[in-house]
Amino acid sequence: MSSSKSGSSGATGKPAEAAEAGAPRRATAAPRKASATRTSAAGTTAAEASATGAKAPARTGGPAKTRGPAKSGSPAKTSSRAKAAAKPESHLAMVRRARRINRELAEVYPYAHPELDFRNPFELLCATVLSAQTTDLRVNQTTPALFAAYPTPEDMAAAVPEEMEELIRPTGFFRAKTKSLLGLSAALRDEFGGEVPGRLDDLVKLPGVGRKTANVVLGNAFGVPGITVDTHFGRLVRRWKWTDEEDPVKVEAVVADIFPKSEWTMLSHRVIFHGRRVCHARKPACGACPIAPLCPSYGEGETDPEKAGKLLKYEMGGQPGQRLSPPADYPGKPAPALGAG
């Protein structure tokens, strides 16, 4: 499942498991125009954000029109707001804000999806392992040749290592990734009858497969809910003050307690989409963010709507996405094949 050095949806584990330790086109041209209901909801939450310590903007750009808090009035009112802003946010208020963010993101990214091309669980598993320390785009440009040469676990397990290394060289760390692919393919052949298992406990035993990769496969190939904590996901949930945890397993546990299980997989996609398109690591596009009134970290990035609009990526910035074969409802352009641009 990016221009940042992290797979969207997964990363390699043993030996590349260390990579797992980390999970808009212009602002005036959103992929889907937000409804009046959503606009109203976002507007009313500005006051809530103020009451809970969030610094809501007075003006926001982005794909969805949102209202900032009302202008301050008398000194007495200003003082009251200052006292409210200084009051720590309760856990219940945080949960309500987190769920509101998820609902807002669901309207901004109704087409959110795993950004790795795959046709079956085996391809998704391999692609996710390859996505460590590289972009999903580079993986998608590389896997067509890989799967043409080795379409099944049995075929891949019998591959000549040096030949596989050349095929996956563009993804980086190709020797370690080749070792993982050969190992997991042999394990699938020998222990699971050539089929990818649909249980987390079985998946994490495969070479190169960690909890994040397992959740990607379970959620997107088997329909089993899971939370994908990649670098984007971890960064955003900390910015939104859902948790201060750094360890991905602890982050997963905290977020799992905030949301119903049925939301876990799509929540992961929405948060990762937002992290790649708007809420970047170094220069968040705060002034073009559709959930700015709900964000306690508003102002860490560019707040001017016009300047922030220039920071938007992929379909939000009018550029190709990461998949060569995106879902039918994806509003952006397909990515080019390797060597095509």
Protein Blocks (a to p, Z undefined) as FASTA:
>chain_A
ZZbdcdfkbccddfklmmmmnopadfklcfbdcdfklmmmmmmmmmmmmmnopacdfbde
djbdcddddddfdfklmmmmmmmmmpccdfklmmmmmmmmmmmmmmmmmmgccfbdcfbf
klmmmmmmmmgoiafklmmmmmmmmmmmmmbfklmmmpcfklmmmmmmmngpklmmmmmm
mmmmmmmmmmnnopacfbfklmmmpghiafklmmmmmmmmnopacddddfklmmmmmmno
pafcfblklmmmmmmmmpcfklmmmmmmmmmmmmmmmmgfklccfklcfklmmpmkgoja
cfbfklmmmmpgcjlnopacfbfbdcfklcbdcdddehiZZ
